[in-house]
């Protein structure tokens, strides 16, 4: 379906600014990758690039990239995985990416060739019968670097570098997801207090 204002806008840009609407406005972002793929829990999607280039996050400049290849480069050495737990962080990213029934909007780091790239991924269903999904990757490294530093500072004690009250609150907030979590939580508090006593 063609957008009703597309031709009018492209003509206006051409006449007023002497710019090509496709090349200079729609396709000009170097921090964005748009692709599509057929997604299911038991099948690895092949992402077909429409706009952008996966070389911007360290992968070969090819027309396709397997979703499993991208996810195998998830960087678990970050403040969010540190607080939430690496396995839990990894599982939450994978589950959300492979969840076809609802749109996805999440941010995660990819580590490739010694460099970390923070990527914001939004997905939406194109065709539910064929499980065809659209993937929009935006590179947000410059924005997230500072947010990650703040997150780390807010969840660790500045003197001891131990997890603080906010980390305890985060994990206690998960208590209804796991049976027997209350008991584990109190053991965790006792262990934390013992560590503090040893340091002091």
C-alpha positions as CSV (number, residue, x, y, z in Angstrom):
1,X,0.0,0.0,0.0
2,X,1.5,3.3,-1.1
3,X,1.2,6.2,1.4
4,X,-1.2,8.9,0.1
5,X,1.3,11.8,0.7
6,X,4.4,10.1,-0.6
7,X,4.4,11.4,-4.2
8,X,3.4,14.9,-3.1
9,X,6.2,15.0,-0.5
10,X,8.8,13.7,-2.9
11,X,7.9,16.3,-5.5
12,X,8.0,19.1,-2.9
13,X,11.4,18.1,-1.7
14,X,12.7,17.9,-5.3
15,X,11.3,21.3,-6.3
16,X,12.0,23.2,-3.1
17,X,15.3,21.8,-2.0
18,X,16.6,20.0,-5.1
19,X,17.0,16.8,-3.1
20,X,16.0,13.2,-3.9
21,X,13.3,12.2,-1.3
22,X,14.3,8.5,-1.3
23,X,18.1,8.9,-1.2
24,X,18.4,12.0,0.9
25,X,15.6,11.6,3.4
26,X,14.3,8.0,3.5
27,X,17.5,6.1,2.9
28,X,20.0,8.5,4.3
29,X,20.3,7.3,7.9
30,X,23.5,5.4,8.6
31,X,22.4,4.4,12.1
32,X,19.3,2.4,11.0
33,X,18.9,-1.1,9.6
34,X,15.5,-2.3,8.4
35,X,15.0,-5.9,7.4
36,X,12.4,-8.7,7.4
37,X,12.4,-12.4,8.2
38,X,10.2,-15.4,8.9
39,X,10.2,-16.0,12.7
40,X,9.3,-19.0,14.8
41,X,10.5,-20.5,18.0
42,X,12.0,-23.6,16.3
43,X,13.3,-21.9,13.2
44,X,16.2,-19.5,12.9
45,X,15.1,-16.4,10.9
46,X,17.2,-15.1,8.0
47,X,17.1,-11.4,8.1
48,X,16.9,-9.8,4.6
49,X,18.2,-6.2,4.6
50,X,15.9,-3.5,3.0
51,X,17.6,-0.4,4.3
52,X,21.0,0.0,5.9
53,X,23.9,-2.3,6.4
54,X,24.9,-4.8,9.1
55,X,28.5,-3.7,8.7
56,X,27.7,-0.7,10.9
57,X,27.6,-3.2,13.9
58,X,30.6,-5.2,12.8
59,X,29.0,-8.0,10.6
60,X,29.8,-8.6,6.9
61,X,28.2,-6.4,4.3
62,X,25.8,-9.0,2.9
63,X,22.1,-8.9,2.0
64,X,21.2,-11.4,4.7
65,X,22.2,-12.2,8.3
66,X,20.9,-15.1,10.4
67,X,19.1,-13.9,13.6
68,X,21.1,-16.6,15.6
69,X,24.4,-15.1,14.4
70,X,23.3,-11.7,15.6
71,X,22.1,-13.0,19.0
72,X,25.3,-15.1,19.5
73,X,27.1,-11.7,19.8
74,X,24.9,-10.4,22.6
75,X,27.3,-8.7,25.1
76,X,26.5,-9.9,28.6
77,X,29.2,-7.7,30.2
78,X,26.9,-4.8,30.9
79,X,25.4,-3.1,33.9
80,X,21.9,-4.4,33.2
81,X,23.0,-8.0,33.0
82,X,25.2,-7.4,36.1
83,X,22.2,-6.4,38.2
84,X,19.6,-8.7,36.7
85,X,21.8,-11.8,36.2
86,X,23.5,-12.8,32.9
87,X,21.4,-15.8,32.2
88,X,18.1,-14.0,33.1
89,X,19.2,-11.0,30.9
90,X,20.1,-13.3,28.0
91,X,16.9,-15.3,28.2
92,X,14.7,-12.2,28.4
93,X,16.3,-10.8,25.2
94,X,16.0,-14.1,23.3
95,X,12.4,-14.6,24.4
96,X,11.3,-11.1,23.5
97,X,12.9,-11.2,20.1
98,X,11.3,-14.6,19.3
99,X,7.9,-13.6,20.6
100,X,6.0,-13.2,17.4
101,X,2.5,-12.4,18.7
102,X,3.4,-9.0,20.2
103,X,5.6,-6.1,18.9
104,X,9.0,-5.8,20.4
105,X,10.8,-2.8,21.7
106,X,14.1,-3.5,23.4
107,X,17.7,-2.3,23.6
108,X,20.7,-4.6,24.0
109,X,24.5,-4.6,23.3
110,X,26.2,-6.5,20.5
111,X,29.9,-7.2,20.8
112,X,31.8,-7.7,17.5
113,X,35.4,-7.4,16.6
114,X,36.4,-5.9,20.0
115,X,33.7,-3.2,19.8
116,X,30.4,-2.9,21.6
117,X,27.4,-1.5,19.8
118,X,24.1,-0.8,21.6
119,X,21.1,-1.5,19.3
120,X,17.5,-0.7,19.8
121,X,15.2,-3.2,18.1
122,X,11.6,-2.7,17.3
123,X,9.6,-5.4,15.5
124,X,6.1,-5.8,14.2
125,X,4.2,-8.5,12.4
126,X,3.8,-8.1,8.6
127,X,1.9,-11.3,7.9
128,X,0.8,-13.6,10.8
129,X,0.0,-16.6,8.5
130,X,3.6,-16.7,7.1
131,X,5.1,-15.4,10.4
132,X,6.7,-12.6,8.5
133,X,8.1,-10.0,10.7
134,X,9.8,-6.6,10.2
135,X,12.9,-5.7,12.2
136,X,14.0,-2.1,12.7
137,X,17.5,-1.8,14.3
138,X,18.7,1.6,15.4
139,X,22.2,2.1,16.7
140,X,22.0,4.0,20.0
141,X,25.5,3.5,21.4
142,X,26.2,7.1,22.1
143,X,22.9,7.5,24.1
144,X,23.1,4.3,26.1
145,X,26.8,4.6,27.3
146,X,25.8,7.4,29.7
147,X,22.6,5.7,30.8
148,X,24.5,2.5,31.5
149,X,27.0,4.3,33.7
150,X,24.2,5.9,35.7
151,X,22.4,2.6,36.1
152,X,25.6,1.0,37.4
153,X,26.2,3.8,39.9
154,X,22.6,3.7,41.1
155,X,22.8,-0.1,41.8
156,X,26.2,-0.4,43.4
157,X,27.7,1.2,46.5
158,X,30.2,3.9,45.6
159,X,32.6,2.9,48.5
160,X,32.5,-0.9,48.4
161,X,31.2,-1.6,44.9
162,X,28.8,-4.1,46.4
163,X,25.2,-4.2,45.2
164,X,23.0,-1.8,47.1
165,X,19.4,-1.4,48.2
166,X,18.1,-0.7,44.7
167,X,19.5,-4.0,43.5
168,X,17.9,-5.8,46.4
169,X,14.6,-4.1,45.6
170,X,14.9,-5.1,42.0
171,X,15.3,-8.8,42.8
172,X,12.7,-8.8,45.5
173,X,10.3,-7.4,43.0
174,X,10.7,-10.7,41.1
175,X,9.5,-12.7,44.1
176,X,6.2,-13.7,42.6
177,X,7.9,-15.3,39.6
178,X,9.6,-18.0,41.6
179,X,8.4,-20.3,44.4
180,X,10.3,-20.1,47.6
181,X,11.9,-16.8,46.6
182,X,11.1,-15.2,50.0
183,X,13.4,-17.6,51.8
184,X,16.2,-17.1,49.2
185,X,15.8,-13.3,49.5
186,X,16.3,-13.4,53.3
187,X,19.4,-15.6,52.9
188,X,20.7,-13.1,50.3
189,X,20.2,-10.2,52.8
190,X,22.0,-12.1,55.5
191,X,24.9,-12.8,53.1
192,X,25.0,-9.2,52.1
193,X,25.1,-8.0,55.7
194,X,28.0,-10.5,56.5
195,X,30.0,-9.1,53.6
196,X,29.5,-5.6,54.9
197,X,30.6,-6.6,58.4
198,X,33.8,-8.2,57.0
199,X,34.6,-5.0,55.0
200,X,34.0,-2.7,58.0
